């Protein structure tokens, strides 16, 4: 019974890590994209 409990909690931990990664991946991608756009705008308009 204890061996089964270990597998149950290990699966929950893995699922929680995947959920956290899924929730944070999209905002980080958007932040990176906005940083690239900002850098492009700075180069284009502030160097003129």
DSSP file (Angstrom, degrees, kcal/mol; ACC not computed):
  #  RESIDUE AA STRUCTURE BP1 BP2  ACC     N-H-->O    O-->H-N    N-H-->O    O-->H-N    TCO  KAPPA ALPHA  PHI   PSI    X-CA   Y-CA   Z-CA
    1    1 A X     >        0   0    0      0, 0.0     4,-1.7     0, 0.0     5,-0.1   0.000 360.0 360.0 360.0 -40.1    0.0    0.0    0.0
    2    2 A X  H  >  +     0   0    0      1,-0.2     4,-1.8     2,-0.2     5,-0.1   0.860 360.0  55.9 -66.5 -34.1    2.8    2.4    0.8
    3    3 A X  H  > S+     0   0    0      1,-0.2     4,-1.6     2,-0.2    -1,-0.2   0.901 106.9  49.7 -64.8 -39.5    4.4    1.8   -2.6
    4    4 A X  H  > S+     0   0    0      1,-0.2     4,-2.0     2,-0.2    -1,-0.2   0.862 106.8  55.4 -65.7 -36.0    1.3    2.7   -4.4
    5    5 A X  H  X S+     0   0    0     -4,-1.7     4,-2.4     1,-0.2     5,-0.2   0.893 104.2  54.2 -64.6 -39.4    1.0    5.9   -2.3
    6    6 A X  H  X S+     0   0    0     -4,-1.8     4,-2.3     1,-0.2    -1,-0.2   0.923 109.6  47.0 -60.4 -44.2    4.5    7.0   -3.5
    7    7 A X  H  X S+     0   0    0     -4,-1.6     4,-2.0     2,-0.2    -1,-0.2   0.871 110.2  54.0 -65.9 -36.2    3.5    6.6   -7.1
    8    8 A X  H  X S+     0   0    0     -4,-2.0     4,-1.6     1,-0.2    -2,-0.2   0.941 113.1  41.1 -63.2 -47.8    0.3    8.5   -6.5
    9    9 A X  H  X S+     0   0    0     -4,-2.4     4,-2.2     2,-0.2    -2,-0.2   0.848 111.8  55.6 -71.6 -33.7    2.1   11.5   -5.0
   10   10 A X  H  X S+     0   0    0     -4,-2.3     4,-2.1    -5,-0.2    -1,-0.2   0.905 107.9  49.4 -64.3 -40.5    4.9   11.4   -7.6
   11   11 A X  H  X S+     0   0    0     -4,-2.0     4,-2.2     1,-0.2    -1,-0.2   0.883 109.7  51.4 -64.5 -38.7    2.4   11.6  -10.4
   12   12 A X  H  X S+     0   0    0     -4,-1.6     4,-2.4     2,-0.2    -2,-0.2   0.899 109.2  50.6 -65.1 -40.6    0.7   14.5   -8.7
   13   13 A X  H  X S+     0   0    0     -4,-2.2     4,-2.1     2,-0.2    -2,-0.2   0.912 111.0  48.2 -64.2 -43.2    4.0   16.3   -8.4
   14   14 A X  H  X S+     0   0    0     -4,-2.1     4,-2.1     1,-0.2    -2,-0.2   0.907 112.2  49.1 -63.9 -41.4    4.8   15.8  -12.1
   15   15 A X  H  X S+     0   0    0     -4,-2.2     4,-2.5     1,-0.2    -2,-0.2   0.896 109.6  51.8 -65.3 -40.2    1.4   17.0  -13.1
   16   16 A X  H  X S+     0   0    0     -4,-2.4     4,-2.3     1,-0.2    -1,-0.2   0.890 109.2  50.3 -64.0 -39.3    1.7   20.1  -10.9
   17   17 A X  H  X S+     0   0    0     -4,-2.1     4,-2.3     2,-0.2    -1,-0.2   0.898 111.2  48.5 -65.1 -40.3    5.1   20.9  -12.5
   18   18 A X  H  X S+     0   0    0     -4,-2.1     4,-2.4     2,-0.2    -2,-0.2   0.904 111.0  50.5 -66.3 -41.2    3.6   20.5  -16.0
   19   19 A X  H  X S+     0   0    0     -4,-2.5     4,-2.1     2,-0.2    -2,-0.2   0.917 110.9  48.9 -62.4 -43.4    0.6   22.8  -15.1
   20   20 A X  H  X S+     0   0    0     -4,-2.3     4,-1.8     1,-0.2    -2,-0.2   0.919 111.7  49.1 -62.9 -43.6    3.0   25.4  -13.7
   21   21 A X  H  X S+     0   0    0     -4,-2.3     4,-2.0     1,-0.2    -1,-0.2   0.904 110.3  51.0 -63.4 -41.0    5.1   25.3  -16.9
   22   22 A X  H  X S+     0   0    0     -4,-2.4     4,-0.8     1,-0.2    -1,-0.2   0.878 111.0  48.9 -64.6 -37.4    2.0   25.6  -19.1
   23   23 A X  H  X S+     0   0    0     -4,-2.1     4,-0.5     1,-0.2    -1,-0.2   0.822 118.5  38.0 -72.6 -30.6    0.8   28.6  -17.2
   24   24 A X  H  X S+     0   0    0     -4,-1.8     4,-1.7    -5,-0.2    -2,-0.2   0.670 100.6  73.0 -96.1 -17.2    4.1   30.5  -17.3
   25   25 A X  H  X S+     0   0    0     -4,-2.0     4,-2.3    -5,-0.2     5,-0.2   0.941  96.3  48.5 -65.3 -47.8    5.3   29.6  -20.8
   26   26 A X  H  X S+     0   0    0     -4,-0.8     4,-2.4     1,-0.2     5,-0.2   0.931 111.3  47.6 -63.3 -47.9    2.9   31.8  -22.7
   27   27 A X  H  X S+     0   0    0     -4,-0.5     4,-2.5     1,-0.2    -1,-0.2   0.901 112.2  51.1 -60.2 -37.6    3.5   35.0  -20.7
   28   28 A X  H  X S+     0   0    0     -4,-1.7     4,-2.4     2,-0.2    -1,-0.2   0.898 109.3  50.4 -66.4 -38.3    7.2   34.5  -21.0
   29   29 A X  H  X S+     0   0    0     -4,-2.3     4,-2.3     2,-0.2    -1,-0.2   0.912 111.3  48.7 -63.3 -41.1    6.9   34.1  -24.7
   30   30 A X  H  X S+     0   0    0     -4,-2.4     4,-2.5     2,-0.2    -2,-0.2   0.906 110.1  51.0 -66.3 -41.1    4.9   37.3  -24.9
   31   31 A X  H  X S+     0   0    0     -4,-2.5     4,-2.2     2,-0.2    -2,-0.2   0.926 110.9  48.8 -61.1 -44.9    7.4   39.2  -22.8
   32   32 A X  H  X S+     0   0    0     -4,-2.4     4,-2.0     1,-0.2    -2,-0.2   0.912 111.4  49.5 -61.3 -42.7   10.2   38.0  -25.1
   33   33 A X  H  X S+     0   0    0     -4,-2.3     4,-2.2     1,-0.2    -1,-0.2   0.907 111.2  49.1 -64.0 -41.9    8.3   39.0  -28.2
   34   34 A X  H  X S+     0   0    0     -4,-2.5     4,-2.6     1,-0.2    -1,-0.2   0.858 108.2  54.0 -67.3 -35.1    7.6   42.5  -26.7
   35   35 A X  H  X S+     0   0    0     -4,-2.2     4,-2.5     2,-0.2    -1,-0.2   0.910 108.8  49.0 -63.7 -41.3   11.2   43.0  -25.8
   36   36 A X  H  X S+     0   0    0     -4,-2.0     4,-2.2     2,-0.2    -2,-0.2   0.922 112.1  48.4 -63.7 -43.8   12.2   42.2  -29.4
   37   37 A X  H  X S+     0   0    0     -4,-2.2     4,-2.5     2,-0.2    -2,-0.2   0.911 111.4  50.0 -63.2 -42.0    9.6   44.7  -30.7
   38   38 A X  H  X S+     0   0    0     -4,-2.6     4,-2.6     2,-0.2    -2,-0.2   0.916 110.0  50.0 -63.6 -43.3   10.8   47.4  -28.2
   39   39 A X  H  X S+     0   0    0     -4,-2.5     4,-2.3     1,-0.2    -1,-0.2   0.908 111.2  49.8 -60.6 -41.4   14.4   46.9  -29.2
   40   40 A X  H  X S+     0   0    0     -4,-2.2     4,-2.4     1,-0.2    -2,-0.2   0.924 111.4  48.4 -64.2 -44.0   13.4   47.2  -32.9
   41   41 A X  H  X>S+     0   0    0     -4,-2.5     4,-2.8     2,-0.2     5,-0.6   0.898 110.1  52.0 -64.2 -40.1   11.5   50.4  -32.2
   42   42 A X  H  X5S+     0   0    0     -4,-2.6     4,-1.7     1,-0.2     5,-0.4   0.935 112.6  45.0 -61.3 -45.6   14.3   51.9  -30.3
   43   43 A X  H  <5S+     0   0    0     -4,-2.3     4,-0.5    -5,-0.2    -2,-0.2   0.896 117.7  44.7 -64.8 -39.9   16.8   51.2  -33.1
   44   44 A X  H  <5S+     0   0    0     -4,-2.4    -2,-0.2    -5,-0.2    -1,-0.2   0.917 127.2  21.3 -74.0 -44.0   14.4   52.5  -35.7
   45   45 A X  H  <5S+     0   0    0     -4,-2.8     3,-0.3    -5,-0.2    -3,-0.2   0.765 120.4  50.4-103.6 -27.9   13.1   55.7  -34.1
   46   46 A X  S  <<S+     0   0    0     -4,-1.7    -3,-0.2    -5,-0.6    -1,-0.1   0.588 107.5  53.7 -91.4  -8.0   15.6   56.8  -31.5
   47   47 A X              0   0    0     -4,-0.5    -1,-0.2    -5,-0.4    -2,-0.1   0.513 360.0 360.0 -96.7  -5.8   18.6   56.6  -33.7
   48   48 A X              0   0    0     -3,-0.3    -1,-0.2    -4,-0.1    -2,-0.1   0.473 360.0 360.0 -77.8 360.0   17.1   58.8  -36.4
